[in-house]
């Protein structure tokens, strides 16, 4: 799908998908086993619902990067999260991330993974978190 689809829907995203996202984000974070001090990347953050919750768990000693390919989605996330000192924002393509290897303890992707193209083997690649690069990194 083109960025135009996400860009056009950014302002109304929370009205349509916000309830569902808020319902399953606690389970996502529990399964990710976030802890204070963790370094978290939220890929396809959208309006930042998961990033907001993650920031509370990792606390002031941790950080969350809310990344999305859609600038209007990130603008909505900035509105939600601008008061949080442990959150930063990045315009990133989830399948061509520019972060250094082994930079995160956990990579989250709450509602965006289903939009990523799959390989012939059916895998979806998220580069910045692999057990080979950082044995403790988890992708959820």
N, C-alpha and C positions, 0 to 999 in steps of 0.2 A: 504494500500500500504506500501511497505517496505521503510525504510530510503534510501536504495540503489537507488531507483527511484529519490528521491530528491537530494541525494548526487551527483549522476552522472550528473544531469541537472543544478547544481548550477552555473557553469561558464557561461552557455548560457541563463540563465533564463531571464535576462533583455532584451536580443535580441528578445526573443519570446514573453514574457508577459509584459515587461516593459511599452510599450506604453499603453496597456489596463489598467494596474495598475495606471499609472500616470493620466489617464483620469478620473477615478472614485474616487481616493483618496480625492480630494477636497470635493466631496459630502459626502463621509464617515466622514471626519473631521467636516464638517458643521453639519451633523446629530448627531454626537457625542457631539456637543456643547463644544468642548475643549475651555479652557480659560487659560490665563497666570497663572502659578503656579500649574496647574493640574499635578497629578501623573498618568502616563499612562503606561499600559502594552500592547504591541503589540504582540499578540499570533500568532505563525506561521508567523513571520516577513519576512521570505524568505530573500531577498537581502536588506530589510530595506526601501523600498520605502515609506510606510505609516509612519514608525518610523521617517524618515527624515522630512517629512512634519509636523508631530505632534510636533517634537522638536522645530520647528520654532514658532508654535502657543503657546506652553506652556512656552517658553522662559527660561531665566536663573534661574528663581525661581521655575520652574517645572522640571520634569524629565520624561524620557521615557526609559523603559526597552524593548529592542528588543529581543524576545525569540523565539527560534525555536528548533525543535528536531534534525535538520540536522546541523552538525558542518560545512560542506562546505558551506551551505547557510549562516550561521552566519559569516563565513570568508568573504563572499562577502559583507554582511552587514557591517562588520568592515571596509572593504576597503572604502565603501561609507560614513560611519558615523564617522570614527575615529577622525575627526577634531571637532566634536560636544561635548562640555564638559557636556551636560545634557543628554547624552545617554549612557547606559551601556548594556551589552549583557549577555544572560543566555541561556544555553542549557537546554531546558525544553520540556517535553511532555505536549501539550496543554490540555490533559484530566487528567493529574495528576500533576498539578502545585504544586510547593513547597513553594510558597510565603505565608506569614501570611495572615489571613483573614483581610478584610477591609483595604488593603494596597494601593488600587488604586482608583482614581476618575473615570477612564474610562478604559475599556478593549477593544482594537481594534482587529479585525481579518479581514484582507482585502481579501485575496485570499485563505486562508487555511481552512475555516470552512467547505467547501464542501467535504474536504478530511477526516473529522472526522467521525467515526462510529456513528450511531444513535441508540438510545434505541428503545425498542419495541413500545414506545409511539411516537417515531419520534423526540424526543428532543436530542439536542446536549448539553452536559454539559461542561461548562467552570467554574471551581471552583473559582477563586479569585475575582469574582465580583458577588455579589448577594445583592438584596435590603434588605434582612433580615440582612446581615452582615454589610452593609454600605448603608443606605438609599439613599445617593446621587450618588452611583456608577451606571454607564451606560455601557452596553455592546453593541457595534456596530461593 
